[in-house]
Amino acid sequence: MKSRFLKKVLLEKSKSPLGRIIVLTGARQTGKTTLAKNCFPDYQYLSIEDPVLRIQYKELTANQWYANYPFSILDEVQKEPQLIESIKSVYDQYEKTRYLLLGSSQLLLLQKVKESLAGRCIIQEVFPLTLPEILTNGWNEAPKNSFFQDFLVSKALPDLLPSFNLYPDFSIKEEAFKYYLNYGGYPALINPLLKDDERVEWLRNYVRTYLERDIRDLADFKSLDPFVKIQRITSLLTGQLINYSQLGREAGVTSNTAQRFLQYLEISYQTILLQPWYSNTLKRLVKTPKLHYLDPGVQKAIVQKTGDLTGNEFESAVVAEIYKQSQAVGFKGPFYHLRTHDGAEVDLIIETETHFIAVEIKMTNNVSHTDIRNLKTLKNILTKPVLQSFVISNDKAIKKFPENILAIPASMFLT
């Protein structure tokens, strides 16, 4: 079992007067139940997926909840939204109660939470394992911040050796990164007893379950076929700009329907959409979102691929990991991509209150001056200073360029 960054967060928040109700939401199989049970072993676990028990839980009064389940974990609570009203009533009447509400449908769960529990709960999202979490050796070993997370928190770079190969833990971190690119970060696949073909089979079953259950929860489709087409097309287009009209034509649906389907993929934690960065005074920037799948294992399973990643797939895997890691350390600043009409492009722009962090992602094994040319133009485009620019690649050498540009291996940056 792997440890999680959220472990410390949940334990701290549960002791706060504001943490009497904690909502854990995220994709199916990201480890919400395991996380909740291990953080709070004394809490009563209630599965709302059981249709018989679900009816019985609905009939409990606030007094009965307090008497029998004052400290409880309610799993898949979106299956019976009425229970959220029950928890609200218990919260309002009894100060000593503590609840964790778990759900894999962000839309259904959070809609009801916002309606009934506004101001009464803390919401935490659970993503697949990050690379620092994959590198842990058990539940009691706290994950160590990656190079990127340390920089995001401290805003400072450490002294660096000329190559990642010179670091003592190089081989371990390199192996973890290769594993992540092949199979992603879902906890069930970490088991060392699993064979590679079993991991591939699990991921393909996960995709089928997602379509049969999660999407059915989100929308009452007469036919799933158009959505399946959108899912497959977008998995092929990961790491690329998304044109809703073109996507709709290829899938045989309207532009609005294509956009709605992409929203389903996003709110069910399968993808993230990076909005373009632009300023009103810079009309030359393209205002088109860029799509990234949140897990490379799932993305490969959708297209039934087992080989090496393409450049766009590699970019998505890196962006997704950066996104997850930033969430793990509590960073809530916006992420963008940048592309101008004349072709200048930067893969990722991270905005803080006072500055930007820029990331260019390349699959190359040898970073050169050509790979940094777009980063050098950012000072003429962005409205805040660029604190640091990174070129993330497969080049094991660590290279410093002018204007605060650092080329660093992806396997080092993310571990």
Secondary structure, DSSP 8 states (H G I E B T S, - for coil): ----HHHHHHHHHHTSGGGSEEEEE-STTSSHHHHHHHH-TTSEEEETT-HHHHHHHHT--HHHHHHH-SEEEEETGGGSTHHHHHHHHHHHH-TT-EEEEEES-HHHHHHHHHHH-TTT-EEEE--S--HHHHT--STTS-----HHHHHHHH-------SBGGGSTTHHHHHHHHHHHHHHTT-GGGG-TT--HHHHHHHHHHHHHHIIIIIHHHH---S-SHHHHHHHHHHHHTTTEE--HHHHHHHHTS-HHHHHHHHHHHHHTTSEEEEEE---TT-TTB----EEEES-HHHHHHHTT--S---HHHHHHHHHHHHHHHHHHTT----EEEEEBTTS-EEEEEEE-SS-EEEEEE---SS--GGGGHHHHTGGGT-SS-EEEEEEEES--B-EEETTTEEEEEHHHHT-
